[in-house]
């Protein structure tokens, strides 16, 4: 992975408290797993950013190496890698997903 | 790729684990119970499973949904 891509990803993650790397956009997800995470985050109404990896092939490869995670979507909250769709759903089932988002957004 | 092949790869990579895989050839769902998951967070547990699958994850498996448990967690929910 090129240094530029690593820096770009690092900067995206630093600038956004909640950022989702996904296939497609918030309004038009191109994959069921991405759509599921978008719906989860939307249900709590917190602000978040997305990056469409289908429109950014270098980011698509880069984020997999960056996170040591082979699939997309990937959610970062306050700079920490939270996981993919399965983990978001699991955290939701445990009641931990909403506080995770709310605490992140509340922090200065 | 067959569910049994995925099951066998994960079991080989995580000795002593109990693995169940369902799927249709491209989309799979796997449940893994392993003592190796003790002390790991969810990300680390999933990474441990992905690691056993290596390049198959990149090339041959389109989508794999994971549920990971320690034996203690599994006792509570099963």
N, CA and C atoms of all chains as a GROMACS GRO file, in nm:
protein
  558
    1UNK      N    1   0.086  -0.120   0.000
    1UNK     CA    2   0.000   0.000   0.000
    1UNK      C    3   0.089   0.124   0.000
    2UNK      N    4   0.053   0.221  -0.081
    2UNK     CA    5   0.136   0.342  -0.091
    2UNK      C    6   0.119   0.428   0.034
    3UNK      N    7   0.223   0.505   0.062
    3UNK     CA    8   0.221   0.590   0.179
    3UNK      C    9   0.111   0.695   0.170
    4UNK      N   10   0.088   0.743   0.047
    4UNK     CA   11  -0.016   0.844   0.027
    4UNK      C   12  -0.154   0.794   0.068
    5UNK      N   13  -0.183   0.670   0.032
    5UNK     CA   14  -0.314   0.614   0.065
    5UNK      C   15  -0.327   0.597   0.216
    6UNK      N   16  -0.219   0.548   0.277
    6UNK     CA   17  -0.222   0.533   0.423
    6UNK      C   18  -0.250   0.668   0.489
    7UNK      N   19  -0.182   0.771   0.442
    7UNK     CA   20  -0.201   0.904   0.500
    7UNK      C   21  -0.342   0.956   0.477
    8UNK      N   22  -0.393   0.930   0.358
    8UNK     CA   23  -0.528   0.975   0.325
    8UNK      C   24  -0.630   0.909   0.419
    9UNK      N   25  -0.617   0.779   0.436
    9UNK     CA   26  -0.709   0.705   0.524
    9UNK      C   27  -0.694   0.756   0.668
   10UNK      N   28  -0.570   0.770   0.711
   10UNK     CA   29  -0.545   0.818   0.848
   10UNK      C   30  -0.613   0.953   0.871
   11UNK      N   31  -0.601   1.041   0.770
   11UNK     CA   32  -0.659   1.174   0.783
   11UNK      C   33  -0.813   1.169   0.784
   12UNK      N   34  -0.871   1.082   0.703
   12UNK     CA   35  -1.018   1.067   0.704
   12UNK      C   36  -1.066   1.020   0.841
   13UNK      N   37  -0.993   0.925   0.897
   13UNK     CA   38  -1.033   0.868   1.026
   13UNK      C   39  -1.013   0.970   1.138
   14UNK      N   40  -0.907   1.049   1.127
   14UNK     CA   41  -0.881   1.152   1.229
   14UNK      C   42  -0.986   1.263   1.227
   15UNK      N   43  -1.033   1.296   1.105
   15UNK     CA   44  -1.121   1.412   1.091
   15UNK      C   45  -1.266   1.382   1.126
   16UNK      N   46  -1.303   1.254   1.124
   16UNK     CA   47  -1.444   1.219   1.143
   16UNK      C   48  -1.462   1.126   1.263
   17UNK      N   49  -1.547   1.169   1.355
   17UNK     CA   50  -1.570   1.086   1.474
   17UNK      C   51  -1.631   0.953   1.438
   18UNK      N   52  -1.722   0.956   1.341
   18UNK     CA   53  -1.784   0.832   1.294
   18UNK      C   54  -1.768   0.828   1.143
   19UNK      N   55  -1.695   0.728   1.094
   19UNK     CA   56  -1.675   0.717   0.950
   19UNK      C   57  -1.688   0.572   0.906
   20UNK      N   58  -1.768   0.554   0.801
   20UNK     CA   59  -1.796   0.420   0.750
   20UNK      C   60  -1.740   0.405   0.610
   21UNK      N   61  -1.650   0.310   0.593
   21UNK     CA   62  -1.604   0.270   0.460
   21UNK      C   63  -1.703   0.167   0.409
   22UNK      N   64  -1.763   0.197   0.294
   22UNK     CA   65  -1.874   0.113   0.248
   22UNK      C   66  -1.876   0.102   0.096
   23UNK      N   67  -1.961   0.011   0.048
   23UNK     CA   68  -1.985   0.002  -0.096
   23UNK      C   69  -2.109   0.083  -0.129
   24UNK      N   70  -2.091   0.187  -0.210
   24UNK     CA   71  -2.202   0.276  -0.243
   24UNK      C   72  -2.206   0.394  -0.148
   25UNK      N   73  -2.320   0.460  -0.146
   25UNK     CA   74  -2.336   0.579  -0.063
   25UNK      C   75  -2.445   0.556   0.041
   26UNK      N   76  -2.453   0.650   0.137
   26UNK     CA   77  -2.559   0.644   0.238
   26UNK      C   78  -2.696   0.626   0.175
   27UNK      N   79  -2.719   0.705   0.069
   27UNK     CA   80  -2.851   0.704   0.006
   27UNK      C   81  -2.870   0.583  -0.085
   28UNK      N   82  -2.760   0.531  -0.135
   28UNK     CA   83  -2.771   0.421  -0.230
   28UNK      C   84  -2.661   0.317  -0.206
   29UNK      N   85  -2.675   0.243  -0.096
   29UNK     CA   86  -2.575   0.139  -0.068
   29UNK      C   87  -2.577   0.032  -0.177
   30UNK      N   88  -2.460  -0.020  -0.211
   30UNK     CA   89  -2.451  -0.117  -0.321
   30UNK      C   90  -2.428  -0.259  -0.269
   31UNK      N   91  -2.451  -0.279  -0.142
   31UNK     CA   92  -2.427  -0.412  -0.085
   31UNK      C   93  -2.511  -0.423   0.042
   32UNK      N   94  -2.566  -0.540   0.064
   32UNK     CA   95  -2.656  -0.559   0.178
   32UNK      C   96  -2.590  -0.535   0.312
   33UNK      N   97  -2.462  -0.572   0.322
   33UNK     CA   98  -2.391  -0.556   0.449
   33UNK      C   99  -2.368  -0.407   0.478
   34UNK      N  100  -2.331  -0.333   0.373
   34UNK     CA  101  -2.313  -0.188   0.390
   34UNK      C  102  -2.446  -0.123   0.426
   35UNK      N  103  -2.552  -0.164   0.359
   35UNK     CA  104  -2.686  -0.108   0.384
   35UNK      C  105  -2.727  -0.131   0.529
   36UNK      N  106  -2.694  -0.248   0.580
   36UNK     CA  107  -2.735  -0.281   0.716
   36UNK      C  108  -2.668  -0.189   0.819
   37UNK      N  109  -2.541  -0.161   0.798
   37UNK     CA  110  -2.470  -0.073   0.892
   37UNK      C  111  -2.521   0.071   0.878
   38UNK      N  112  -2.544   0.115   0.755
   38UNK     CA  113  -2.601   0.249   0.733
   38UNK      C  114  -2.734   0.262   0.807
   39UNK      N  115  -2.818   0.162   0.794
   39UNK     CA  116  -2.948   0.167   0.862
   39UNK      C  117  -2.933   0.173   1.014
   40UNK      N  118  -2.837   0.096   1.065
   40UNK     CA  119  -2.812   0.097   1.210
   40UNK      C  120  -2.771   0.236   1.257
   41UNK      N  121  -2.675   0.296   1.187
   41UNK     CA  122  -2.627   0.428   1.229
   41UNK      C  123  -2.738   0.531   1.212
   42UNK      N  124  -2.810   0.525   1.100
   42UNK     CA  125  -2.919   0.619   1.075
   42UNK      C  126  -3.023   0.614   1.186
   43UNK      N  127  -3.046   0.496   1.243
   43UNK     CA  128  -3.152   0.482   1.342
   43UNK      C  129  -3.120   0.562   1.468
   44UNK      N  130  -2.992   0.601   1.487
   44UNK     CA  131  -2.956   0.680   1.604
   44UNK      C  132  -2.934   0.827   1.572
   45UNK      N  133  -2.945   0.861   1.444
   45UNK     CA  134  -2.942   1.001   1.404
   45UNK      C  135  -2.812   1.075   1.434
   46UNK      N  136  -2.703   1.004   1.453
   46UNK     CA  137  -2.576   1.074   1.477
   46UNK      C  138  -2.512   1.110   1.342
   47UNK      N  139  -2.438   1.222   1.341
   47UNK     CA  140  -2.371   1.259   1.216
   47UNK      C  141  -2.257   1.162   1.186
   48UNK      N  142  -2.241   1.129   1.060
   48UNK     CA  143  -2.129   1.043   1.022
   48UNK      C  144  -2.093   1.066   0.876
   49UNK      N  145  -1.973   1.025   0.845
   49UNK     CA  146  -1.922   1.039   0.710
   49UNK      C  147  -1.910   0.899   0.649
   50UNK      N  148  -1.920   0.893   0.516
   50UNK     CA  149  -1.895   0.764   0.450
   50UNK      C  150  -1.793   0.782   0.338
   51UNK      N  151  -1.724   0.674   0.308
   51UNK     CA  152  -1.634   0.671   0.192
   51UNK      C  153  -1.680   0.554   0.106
   52UNK      N  154  -1.708   0.583  -0.021
   52UNK     CA  155  -1.751   0.479  -0.114
   52UNK      C  156  -1.628   0.412  -0.175
   53UNK      N  157  -1.601   0.289  -0.132
   53UNK     CA  158  -1.480   0.222  -0.181
   53UNK      C  159  -1.493   0.180  -0.328
   54UNK      N  160  -1.616   0.168  -0.376
   54UNK     CA  161  -1.633   0.132  -0.517
   54UNK      C  162  -1.586   0.245  -0.609
   55UNK      N  163  -1.599   0.368  -0.558
   55UNK     CA  164  -1.555   0.485  -0.636
   55UNK      C  165  -1.406   0.514  -0.612
   56UNK      N  166  -1.347   0.446  -0.515
   56UNK     CA  167  -1.205   0.468  -0.480
   56UNK      C  168  -1.131   0.335  -0.466
   57UNK      N  169  -1.092   0.277  -0.580
   57UNK     CA  170  -1.030   0.143  -0.576
   57UNK      C  171  -0.905   0.138  -0.487
   58UNK      N  172  -0.829   0.247  -0.483
   58UNK     CA  173  -0.707   0.246  -0.400
   58UNK      C  174  -0.743   0.242  -0.251
   59UNK      N  175  -0.848   0.315  -0.215
   59UNK     CA  176  -0.895   0.312  -0.076
   59UNK      C  177  -0.951   0.174  -0.044
   60UNK      N  178  -1.018   0.116  -0.142
   60UNK     CA  179  -1.078  -0.016  -0.120
   60UNK      C  180  -0.972  -0.117  -0.079
   61UNK      N  181  -0.860  -0.119  -0.151
   61UNK     CA  182  -0.749  -0.209  -0.114
   61UNK      C  183  -0.680  -0.159   0.012
   62UNK      N  184  -0.662  -0.027   0.017
   62UNK     CA  185  -0.587   0.033   0.127
   62UNK      C  186  -0.650   0.010   0.262
   63UNK      N  187  -0.781   0.024   0.270
   63UNK     CA  188  -0.847   0.014   0.400
   63UNK      C  189  -0.839  -0.130   0.453
   64UNK      N  190  -0.836  -0.227   0.362
   64UNK     CA  191  -0.825  -0.367   0.405
   64UNK      C  192  -0.691  -0.391   0.473
   65UNK      N  193  -0.586  -0.337   0.415
   65UNK     CA  194  -0.453  -0.352   0.474
   65UNK      C  195  -0.443  -0.268   0.602
   66UNK      N  196  -0.497  -0.147   0.596
   66UNK     CA  197  -0.490  -0.056   0.710
   66UNK      C  198  -0.550  -0.119   0.836
   67UNK      N  199  -0.665  -0.183   0.818
   67UNK     CA  200  -0.737  -0.239   0.933
   67UNK      C  201  -0.702  -0.386   0.958
   68UNK      N  202  -0.624  -0.447   0.868
   68UNK     CA  203  -0.604  -0.591   0.874
   68UNK      C  204  -0.739  -0.663   0.878
   69UNK      N  205  -0.821  -0.627   0.781
   69UNK     CA  206  -0.960  -0.676   0.778
   69UNK      C  207  -0.998  -0.695   0.631
   70UNK      N  208  -1.043  -0.815   0.592
   70UNK     CA  209  -1.052  -0.843   0.448
   70UNK      C  210  -1.178  -0.795   0.378
   71UNK      N  211  -1.271  -0.739   0.453
   71UNK     CA  212  -1.400  -0.707   0.390
   71UNK      C  213  -1.442  -0.562   0.419
   72UNK      N  214  -1.538  -0.517   0.341
   72UNK     CA  215  -1.602  -0.387   0.358
   72UNK      C  216  -1.751  -0.417   0.375
   73UNK      N  217  -1.827  -0.352   0.459
   73UNK     CA  218  -1.800  -0.225   0.529
   73UNK      C  219  -1.705  -0.237   0.649
   74UNK      N  220  -1.648  -0.121   0.684
   74UNK     CA  221  -1.565  -0.109   0.803
   74UNK      C  222  -1.600   0.022   0.873
   75UNK      N  223  -1.627   0.010   1.003
   75UNK     CA  224  -1.667   0.129   1.080
   75UNK      C  225  -1.555   0.172   1.175
   76UNK      N  226  -1.525   0.301   1.170
   76UNK     CA  227  -1.431   0.361   1.266
   76UNK      C  228  -1.505   0.463   1.351
   77UNK      N  229  -1.484   0.457   1.484
   77UNK     CA  230  -1.544   0.554   1.575
   77UNK      C  231  -1.433   0.611   1.662
   78UNK      N  232  -1.420   0.743   1.660
   78UNK     CA  233  -1.312   0.811   1.735
   78UNK      C  234  -1.176   0.749   1.709
   79UNK      N  235  -1.150   0.719   1.584
   79UNK     CA  236  -1.019   0.668   1.547
   79UNK      C  237  -0.998   0.520   1.572
   80UNK      N  238  -1.098   0.454   1.632
   80UNK     CA  239  -1.083   0.312   1.664
   80UNK      C  240  -1.162   0.226   1.566
   81UNK      N  241  -1.101   0.120   1.520
   81UNK     CA  242  -1.171   0.028   1.431
   81UNK      C  243  -1.272  -0.054   1.512
   82UNK      N  244  -1.399  -0.042   1.476
   82UNK     CA  245  -1.504  -0.112   1.549
   82UNK      C  246  -1.532  -0.249   1.490
   83UNK      N  247  -1.528  -0.259   1.357
   83UNK     CA  248  -1.550  -0.388   1.294
   83UNK      C  249  -1.631  -0.375   1.168
   84UNK      N  250  -1.677  -0.491   1.119
   84UNK     CA  251  -1.761  -0.496   1.000
   84UNK      C  252  -1.907  -0.509   1.040
   85UNK      N  253  -1.988  -0.550   0.943
   85UNK     CA  254  -2.132  -0.559   0.965
   85UNK      C  255  -2.168  -0.652   1.082
   86UNK      N  256  -2.106  -0.769   1.085
   86UNK     CA  257  -2.141  -0.867   1.190
   86UNK      C  258  -2.120  -0.809   1.330
   87UNK      N  259  -2.007  -0.739   1.347
   87UNK     CA  260  -1.975  -0.686   1.480
   87UNK      C  261  -2.070  -0.573   1.516
   88UNK      N  262  -2.103  -0.487   1.419
   88UNK     CA  263  -2.199  -0.379   1.446
   88UNK      C  264  -2.334  -0.438   1.491
   89UNK      N  265  -2.377  -0.543   1.422
   89UNK     CA  266  -2.504  -0.607   1.457
   89UNK      C  267  -2.495  -0.671   1.596
   90UNK      N  268  -2.382  -0.734   1.622
   90UNK     CA  269  -2.361  -0.798   1.753
   90UNK      C  270  -2.363  -0.693   1.866
   91UNK      N  271  -2.294  -0.580   1.842
   91UNK     CA  272  -2.293  -0.473   1.942
   91UNK      C  273  -2.434  -0.417   1.963
   92UNK      N  274  -2.508  -0.405   1.853
   92UNK     CA  275  -2.647  -0.358   1.863
   92UNK      C  276  -2.730  -0.454   1.949
   93UNK      N  277  -2.712  -0.584   1.925
   93UNK     CA  278  -2.787  -0.684   2.003
   93UNK      C  279  -2.751  -0.678   2.151
   94UNK      N  280  -2.627  -0.643   2.178
   94UNK     CA  281  -2.583  -0.632   2.319
   94UNK      C  282  -2.621  -0.497   2.380
   95UNK      N  283  -2.677  -0.408   2.299
   95UNK     CA  284  -2.712  -0.275   2.349
   95UNK      C  285  -2.592  -0.182   2.360
   96UNK      N  286  -2.482  -0.217   2.295
   96UNK     CA  287  -2.359  -0.137   2.308
   96UNK      C  288  -2.337  -0.043   2.191
   97UNK      N  289  -2.415  -0.059   2.084
   97UNK     CA  290  -2.387   0.019   1.963
   97UNK      C  291  -2.426   0.165   1.980
   98UNK      N  292  -2.546   0.190   2.033
   98UNK     CA  293  -2.592   0.328   2.051
   98UNK      C  294  -2.500   0.407   2.144
   99UNK      N  295  -2.467   0.355   2.265
   99UNK     CA  296  -2.376   0.431   2.351
   99UNK      C  297  -2.239   0.456   2.286
  100UNK      N  298  -2.192   0.361   2.210
  100UNK     CA  299  -2.064   0.379   2.140
  100UNK      C  300  -2.069   0.503   2.051
  101UNK      N  301  -2.177   0.513   1.972
  101UNK     CA  302  -2.192   0.627   1.882
  101UNK      C  303  -2.214   0.757   1.959
  102UNK      N  304  -2.306   0.751   2.056
  102UNK     CA  305  -2.343   0.873   2.130
  102UNK      C  306  -2.224   0.928   2.208
  103UNK      N  307  -2.148   0.840   2.273
  103UNK     CA  308  -2.032   0.887   2.350
  103UNK      C  309  -1.930   0.951   2.258
  104UNK      N  310  -1.912   0.892   2.141
  104UNK     CA  311  -1.813   0.945   2.047
  104UNK      C  312  -1.853   1.084   2.001
  105UNK      N  313  -1.981   1.100   1.968
  105UNK     CA  314  -2.027   1.228   1.916
  105UNK      C  315  -2.027   1.334   2.026
  106UNK      N  316  -2.050   1.291   2.151
  106UNK     CA  317  -2.056   1.385   2.263
  106UNK      C  318  -1.918   1.437   2.301
  107UNK      N  319  -1.815   1.357   2.277
  107UNK     CA  320  -1.678   1.398   2.314
  107UNK      C  321  -1.634   1.517   2.232
  108UNK      N  322  -1.558   1.604   2.300
  108UNK     CA  323  -1.507   1.723   2.231
  108UNK      C  324  -1.384   1.686   2.150
  109UNK      N  325  -1.706  -2.286  -0.366
  109UNK     CA  326  -1.654  -2.336  -0.239
  109UNK      C  327  -1.768  -2.392  -0.155
  110UNK      N  328  -1.742  -2.505  -0.091
  110UNK     CA  329  -1.846  -2.570  -0.011
  110UNK      C  330  -1.833  -2.530   0.137
  111UNK      N  331  -1.946  -2.523   0.206
  111UNK     CA  332  -1.942  -2.491   0.349
  111UNK      C  333  -1.847  -2.584   0.427
  112UNK      N  334  -1.845  -2.714   0.390
  112UNK     CA  335  -1.759  -2.809   0.462
  112UNK      C  336  -1.611  -2.776   0.447
  113UNK      N  337  -1.575  -2.720   0.330
  113UNK     CA  338  -1.435  -2.684   0.307
  113UNK      C  339  -1.395  -2.568   0.400
  114UNK      N  340  -1.484  -2.471   0.411
  114UNK     CA  341  -1.458  -2.358   0.500
  114UNK      C  342  -1.449  -2.405   0.645
  115UNK      N  343  -1.543  -2.493   0.681
  115UNK     CA  344  -1.544  -2.548   0.817
  115UNK      C  345  -1.410  -2.616   0.848
  116UNK      N  346  -1.364  -2.695   0.753
  116UNK     CA  347  -1.241  -2.770   0.773
  116UNK      C  348  -1.119  -2.677   0.784
  117UNK      N  349  -1.116  -2.572   0.702
  117UNK     CA  350  -1.003  -2.477   0.708
  117UNK      C  351  -1.000  -2.407   0.844
  118UNK      N  352  -1.117  -2.362   0.891
  118UNK     CA  353  -1.121  -2.290   1.019
  118UNK      C  354  -1.083  -2.384   1.134
  119UNK      N  355  -1.137  -2.507   1.130
  119UNK     CA  356  -1.106  -2.604   1.237
  119UNK      C  357  -0.957  -2.635   1.241
  120UNK      N  358  -0.898  -2.643   1.123
  120UNK     CA  359  -0.754  -2.671   1.115
  120UNK      C  360  -0.674  -2.554   1.172
  121UNK      N  361  -0.719  -2.432   1.140
  121UNK     CA  362  -0.646  -2.312   1.182
  121UNK      C  363  -0.666  -2.278   1.329
  122UNK      N  364  -0.780  -2.320   1.383
  122UNK     CA  365  -0.809  -2.295   1.525
  122UNK      C  366  -0.836  -2.429   1.592
  123UNK      N  367  -0.732  -2.506   1.621
  123UNK     CA  368  -0.751  -2.641   1.675
  123UNK      C  369  -0.836  -2.640   1.802
  124UNK      N  370  -0.926  -2.736   1.810
  124UNK     CA  371  -1.010  -2.748   1.929
  124UNK      C  372  -1.137  -2.666   1.920
  125UNK      N  373  -1.154  -2.591   1.811
  125UNK     CA  374  -1.275  -2.510   1.799
  125UNK      C  375  -1.391  -2.593   1.743
  126UNK      N  376  -1.511  -2.545   1.771
  126UNK     CA  377  -1.631  -2.609   1.715
  126UNK      C  378  -1.687  -2.512   1.612
  127UNK      N  379  -1.702  -2.560   1.488
  127UNK     CA  380  -1.736  -2.472   1.378
  127UNK      C  381  -1.859  -2.522   1.304
  128UNK      N  382  -1.951  -2.432   1.277
  128UNK     CA  383  -2.067  -2.465   1.195
  128UNK      C  384  -2.072  -2.365   1.079
  129UNK      N  385  -2.082  -2.415   0.957
  129UNK     CA  386  -2.088  -2.326   0.841
  129UNK      C  387  -2.207  -2.361   0.754
  130UNK      N  388  -2.283  -2.260   0.721
  130UNK     CA  389  -2.393  -2.276   0.625
  130UNK      C  390  -2.366  -2.183   0.508
  131UNK      N  391  -2.414  -2.223   0.389
  131UNK     CA  392  -2.392  -2.133   0.277
  131UNK      C  393  -2.438  -2.190   0.145
  132UNK      N  394  -2.434  -2.104   0.042
  132UNK     CA  395  -2.485  -2.142  -0.088
  132UNK      C  396  -2.376  -2.144  -0.196
  133UNK      N  397  -2.250  -2.141  -0.155
  133UNK     CA  398  -2.142  -2.142  -0.253
  133UNK      C  399  -2.071  -2.008  -0.264
  134UNK      N  400  -2.142  -1.900  -0.237
  134UNK     CA  401  -2.077  -1.768  -0.237
  134UNK      C  402  -2.100  -1.692  -0.107
  135UNK      N  403  -2.219  -1.707  -0.050
  135UNK     CA  404  -2.250  -1.641   0.077
  135UNK      C  405  -2.254  -1.746   0.187
  136UNK      N  406  -2.178  -1.719   0.294
  136UNK     CA  407  -2.170  -1.817   0.402
  136UNK      C  408  -2.194  -1.753   0.538
  137UNK      N  409  -2.242  -1.835   0.630
  137UNK     CA  410  -2.254  -1.792   0.770
  137UNK      C  411  -2.182  -1.895   0.855
  138UNK      N  412  -2.090  -1.847   0.936
  138UNK     CA  413  -2.015  -1.939   1.021
  138UNK      C  414  -2.030  -1.902   1.168
  139UNK      N  415  -2.046  -2.004   1.250
  139UNK     CA  416  -2.047  -1.987   1.395
  139UNK      C  417  -1.927  -2.064   1.450
  140UNK      N  418  -1.844  -1.997   1.527
  140UNK     CA  419  -1.722  -2.058   1.576
  140UNK      C  420  -1.713  -2.041   1.728
  141UNK      N  421  -1.695  -2.154   1.796
  141UNK     CA  422  -1.673  -2.150   1.941
  141UNK      C  423  -1.531  -2.199   1.966
  142UNK      N  424  -1.450  -2.117   2.030
  142UNK     CA  425  -1.309  -2.155   2.049
  142UNK      C  426  -1.252  -2.100   2.179
  143UNK      N  427  -1.172  -2.184   2.243
  143UNK     CA  428  -1.103  -2.138   2.365
  143UNK      C  429  -1.003  -2.028   2.331
  144UNK      N  430  -0.956  -2.027   2.206
  144UNK     CA  431  -0.857  -1.926   2.164
  144UNK      C  432  -0.916  -1.784   2.167
  145UNK      N  433  -1.049  -1.773   2.170
  145UNK     CA  434  -1.112  -1.641   2.170
  145UNK      C  435  -1.109  -1.575   2.309
  146UNK      N  436  -1.073  -1.653   2.411
  146UNK     CA  437  -1.069  -1.596   2.546
  146UNK      C  438  -0.970  -1.480   2.550
  147UNK      N  439  -1.014  -1.369   2.606
  147UNK     CA  440  -0.925  -1.254   2.618
  147UNK      C  441  -0.915  -1.168   2.494
  148UNK      N  442  -0.984  -1.209   2.388
  148UNK     CA  443  -0.983  -1.129   2.264
  148UNK      C  444  -1.112  -1.047   2.257
  149UNK      N  445  -1.103  -0.926   2.195
  149UNK     CA  446  -1.227  -0.855   2.166
  149UNK      C  447  -1.283  -0.908   2.033
  150UNK      N  448  -1.401  -0.859   1.995
  150UNK     CA  449  -1.468  -0.914   1.876
  150UNK      C  450  -1.382  -0.898   1.750
  151UNK      N  451  -1.317  -0.781   1.738
  151UNK     CA  452  -1.234  -0.759   1.619
  151UNK      C  453  -1.122  -0.864   1.613
  152UNK      N  454  -1.058  -0.887   1.727
  152UNK     CA  455  -0.948  -0.985   1.730
  152UNK      C  456  -0.998  -1.127   1.701
  153UNK      N  457  -1.118  -1.158   1.750
  153UNK     CA  458  -1.175  -1.291   1.724
  153UNK      C  459  -1.201  -1.311   1.574
  154UNK      N  460  -1.261  -1.209   1.512
  154UNK     CA  461  -1.290  -1.220   1.369
  154UNK      C  462  -1.160  -1.223   1.287
  155UNK      N  463  -1.062  -1.142   1.331
  155UNK     CA  464  -0.933  -1.142   1.260
  155UNK      C  465  -0.868  -1.280   1.268
  156UNK      N  466  -0.883  -1.346   1.383
  156UNK     CA  467  -0.824  -1.479   1.399
  156UNK      C  468  -0.888  -1.578   1.300
  157UNK      N  469  -1.019  -1.563   1.278
  157UNK     CA  470  -1.087  -1.652   1.183
  157UNK      C  471  -1.045  -1.619   1.040
  158UNK      N  472  -1.044  -1.489   1.008
  158UNK     CA  473  -1.004  -1.448   0.872
  158UNK      C  474  -0.863  -1.498   0.840
  159UNK      N  475  -0.776  -1.495   0.942
  159UNK     CA  476  -0.638  -1.536   0.921
  159UNK      C  477  -0.630  -1.683   0.878
  160UNK      N  478  -0.714  -1.766   0.936
  160UNK     CA  479  -0.711  -1.908   0.898
  160UNK      C  480  -0.750  -1.926   0.752
  161UNK      N  481  -0.836  -1.838   0.703
  161UNK     CA  482  -0.887  -1.852   0.565
  161UNK      C  483  -0.792  -1.790   0.463
  162UNK      N  484  -0.707  -1.698   0.508
  162UNK     CA  485  -0.604  -1.640   0.421
  162UNK      C  486  -0.659  -1.589   0.290
  163UNK      N  487  -0.596  -1.631   0.181
  163UNK     CA  488  -0.631  -1.578   0.050
  163UNK      C  489  -0.770  -1.621   0.002
  164UNK      N  490  -0.821  -1.730   0.058
  164UNK     CA  491  -0.956  -1.773   0.018
  164UNK      C  492  -1.056  -1.661   0.045
  165UNK      N  493  -1.029  -1.586   0.151
  165UNK     CA  494  -1.116  -1.476   0.190
  165UNK      C  495  -1.118  -1.368   0.082
  166UNK      N  496  -1.002  -1.347   0.019
  166UNK     CA  497  -0.992  -1.242  -0.083
  166UNK      C  498  -1.048  -1.289  -0.216
  167UNK      N  499  -1.028  -1.416  -0.247
  167UNK     CA  500  -1.054  -1.460  -0.384
  167UNK      C  501  -1.178  -1.547  -0.401
  168UNK      N  502  -1.199  -1.639  -0.309
  168UNK     CA  503  -1.301  -1.741  -0.335
  168UNK      C  504  -1.429  -1.721  -0.255
  169UNK      N  505  -1.421  -1.646  -0.148
  169UNK     CA  506  -1.539  -1.629  -0.064
  169UNK      C  507  -1.595  -1.490  -0.086
  170UNK      N  508  -1.714  -1.480  -0.138
  170UNK     CA  509  -1.770  -1.347  -0.164
  170UNK      C  510  -1.815  -1.281  -0.034
  171UNK      N  511  -1.882  -1.356   0.049
  171UNK     CA  512  -1.931  -1.297   0.174
  171UNK      C  513  -1.938  -1.404   0.282
  172UNK      N  514  -1.881  -1.371   0.394
  172UNK     CA  515  -1.882  -1.463   0.508
  172UNK      C  516  -1.924  -1.387   0.632
  173UNK      N  517  -2.034  -1.430   0.689
  173UNK     CA  518  -2.084  -1.368   0.810
  173UNK      C  519  -2.034  -1.451   0.928
  174UNK      N  520  -1.980  -1.383   1.030
  174UNK     CA  521  -1.919  -1.457   1.142
  174UNK      C  522  -1.990  -1.430   1.273
  175UNK      N  523  -2.002  -1.537   1.352
  175UNK     CA  524  -2.039  -1.522   1.492
  175UNK      C  525  -1.936  -1.599   1.572
  176UNK      N  526  -1.872  -1.531   1.667
  176UNK     CA  527  -1.765  -1.596   1.742
  176UNK      C  528  -1.796  -1.594   1.892
  177UNK      N  529  -1.766  -1.704   1.957
  177UNK     CA  530  -1.794  -1.715   2.100
  177UNK      C  531  -1.683  -1.792   2.170
  178UNK      N  532  -1.657  -1.755   2.295
  178UNK     CA  533  -1.577  -1.843   2.381
  178UNK      C  534  -1.671  -1.953   2.430
  179UNK      N  535  -1.617  -2.066   2.477
  179UNK     CA  536  -1.705  -2.173   2.527
  179UNK      C  537  -1.798  -2.122   2.638
  180UNK      N  538  -1.749  -2.028   2.720
  180UNK     CA  539  -1.830  -1.975   2.830
  180UNK      C  540  -1.948  -1.894   2.776
  181UNK      N  541  -1.922  -1.811   2.675
  181UNK     CA  542  -2.031  -1.733   2.615
  181UNK      C  543  -2.132  -1.825   2.547
  182UNK      N  544  -2.081  -1.927   2.483
  182UNK     CA  545  -2.168  -2.020   2.410
  182UNK      C  546  -2.260  -2.094   2.506
  183UNK      N  547  -2.208  -2.133   2.624
  183UNK     CA  548  -2.289  -2.200   2.725
  183UNK      C  549  -2.412  -2.117   2.761
  184UNK      N  550  -2.391  -1.984   2.767
  184UNK     CA  551  -2.499  -1.896   2.809
  184UNK      C  552  -2.607  -1.879   2.704
  185UNK      N  553  -2.567  -1.879   2.576
  185UNK     CA  554  -2.666  -1.844   2.474
  185UNK      C  555  -2.724  -1.964   2.401
  186UNK      N  556  -2.659  -2.079   2.406
  186UNK     CA  557  -2.704  -2.191   2.323
  186UNK      C  558  -2.839  -2.244   2.368
   0.00000   0.00000   0.00000
